[in-house]
Amino acid sequence: MGRRRTGLRDRGGRRWGRDGVARSAPFAWSFPFGAGIASASGHYSAVYQERGTKGALLEGERVVRELNRSYYRAPDYDYPLALGRLGDGREVVVRCPDEYNVLQKTRTRRAASG
């Protein structure tokens, strides 16, 4: 298992650790993501356009899935996205992928069968 990285990153190739120190990031995004969040466990994070329609769910530095939301009202409201954990320990993504006013919960990992 690889080393787990934590902290915030910017498009310029810098990342900030929990200690607040800036370091060089191992990669940079070519897409203009402007915000990010991390799960409480630190296993997952997400980057997204704050007032846009695109995002990406990450496990460490690996993209797990692309995140999208409706264009309707996207410029008017921040990207509705949260990472959480259910009572049984499964980690989930909560977002509005289809309609701007309907939250949906999905697992962070896809089932092996599909």
N, C-alpha and C positions, 0 to 999 in steps of 0.2 A: 504494500500500500504506500502511495506517495506521501510526501510531506504536505500537510494541510496548511494552506495559506489563509490568512485573515486580513481584514482591513479594507480600506477604500482605495479605488484606483481611478485615475483619470485617463483621458485619451492621449495625453502626452507621454505616456510611459512611466508615470510615477504611481506609487501606492503609499498609503499611510497606514502604519500598523496601529494597534491599540495603544501603543506608547506615544503616538502622535508624531513619530519620526517618519519623514519622507524617504522612500527608497526607490530604486529603479524597479519597474514592473517587468515580469518575464514576457509580457505581450501587451499590445495596445489594440483597442477596438477601432475598426475603420468606420463603423456606424456611429452616428452622433448620440450615443446614450448620455443622458445628463444626470441620472440619479441611480441609486442602488440601495438595496436592503440585504440583510443577512438573517438567516434563521437563528433562533436561540441556541441551537446545537452547534452552529458553525459549519455544518456539513453542506448547507445550500446557501446560495445567494442569488440575487437577480439584479440585472441592470435593465434600465428602461428609459424611454423618452418621457420626461415628466408630463408634457402636454401633447404627446404624440400617440402613436398606435403600436409601436414595436417594443419588444423586450426580449430578454433571454434568461432562462433559468439555468443556473450553473451548479454543478457538484464539484467543488474544488475549482479547477480551471477548465473543466470539461463542460461544454454546452449540453445540457440534458434535453432541452426543448426550446423552441421558439415560442414566444408569447405574443399574441396579437389582441387587439381590442377594436371595437367598432369605431369608424371614423366619426360617427354622430356624436357631437358634443366633446370630442377629444380635445380641441383647443381651449375649451372652457373649464375643464376639470382635470386635476392631477390624475395620473394613471392609477386606477384602483387596484392595488396589488398588496397582498400580505402573505407572509410565510408563517405557518403555525404548526402545531402538533396536536393530534387527536388524543383522547384519553388512553387509547391502546398503544400509543407511541409512534404511530405512523405520521410522517410529516406531510403537510399539504400546502398547496398554493390556493389562495382565495383571490379571485379576480372577476372581471366582467368581460368575458371574451365575445359574447354575442350581442348583448344589449347593454346600453350605458347604465341602466338602473336595476340590473339583476346580477347579484353575486353568485358565482359558482365555485365549488370546491373540487379540486382534483389532486390526486396523489403526486408527490414529487417524482416517484419512480413509476415507470410504466410496468404493467404486469408482464411477466415473461411470455404469456400466451397472446399478447396483443395489446 
